[in-house]
């Protein structure tokens, strides 16, 4: 065991009850803050294998051994375990790998008591499986969240890297900027960061979509108001004060006007806010996580995001790849949503036919994970059999592979041009533009309806109309 690493680990989690093992599962450190977690003398336990100290455990059930094998953290896991005396209790635990140059040298498990009416006794964690997301929800509802790291589903390299980064940055106070297309799960990532933080997860997580509120109102929502600051104004706390000690998630930050972005920059630099209409300042401790559904650099170049604010927010940059570029995740996400809606809707859908799986993997999922989720919900509600087949899929998914990738605004090309391979981004942008035009035509120019057809926020639609310079006169002829 690297004792410098051990000391650093102990100091980092000195206020929690923890157990540290080496790569063989031998206990090298054990600490019980209140004397309520472990029922054994540390002097007796250190140097012995966890399976020798705590009876009734095998390697498959032990979260410590699972982390030693996978080198992947198990975060905020609600577990049922049995104490040395045989008492059955629940706890919330986080088990982390100790790595040096990507080589596993040990693992640390941090335990917290979530049962006020029961005392946690002493043993290592016994777990049949990682808790269902809805179990995690009951723990974190009080802080304004519903998602943790266990809700990030996927096996693609992008998702695995995201989980590792979240683990590394969770206890930092640095700002985070998340970039991902609509429907990729930006708020899920933001909540997971908050709930992985020992420092902030017991404090509020507050989310605000900057595109959903008029600019004049958004300022008072963020900073609060004083009585008389404007007609009918009352003394009211803003989101910064409400989120003090916790996290404020600002979605679609590129939709905020420039003046308000300037005030936000000042808060990020000084940690001080002033309510609308007040001459007094208030110091706040809030971690800012912001997100954009367009490339942040593109938002800066288009004048939608201040360059200085971008630099201040982009201290930690996270990118969520669109679902169409991480095909590995489609099957596992699909089964996850089937299981979820089976339980929610009392159904017994077993899975998908091979042809159905193939079609789901061929489809480009412009609405990303959100579109996949609600597609499965729709199917599970309607089918009368226990396997999802090709015929159960929406028509636009069934026929997607048969449609030519043509932009109707582009003149037919010669046969020689048909053989040309174009940049993928250009092809995808052409498809996106065509879908927006079709939605505007169908809605007769009504942007709200067009946004509903496309399953994107209206502000996102406006941004894309501007990006592609689409004429806005789509009244039916």
Secondary structure, DSSP 4 states (H G I P E B T S, - for coil): --HHHHHHHHHHTTTSEEEEEETTSBEEEEE-SSS-S--S-HHHHTTSBHHHHSTT--TTT-HHHHHHHH---EEEEEEEEE-TT--EEEEEEEEEEEEETTEEEEEEEEEEE--TTS---S-----SSPPPHHHHHHHHGGGT----GGG----SHHHHHHHHHHHHHTT--S-EEEEE-TTS-HHHHHHHHHHT-TTTTTS-EEEEETTSS-HHHHHHHHH-B-TTSSTT---B--HHHHTTTSEEEEETGGGS-HHHHHHHHHHHHH-EE--BT-S--EE---EEEEEESS-HHHHHHTTSS-HHHHHHHTTEEEEE--GGG-THHHHHHHHHHHHHHHHHHT----EE-HHHHHHHHHS--TTHHHHHHHHHHHHHHH--SSEE-GGGS-HHHHTGGGS----TTSPPPPHHHHTPPPPHHHHHHHHHHHHHHHHHHHTTT-HHHHHHHHTS-HHHHHHHHHHTT--------
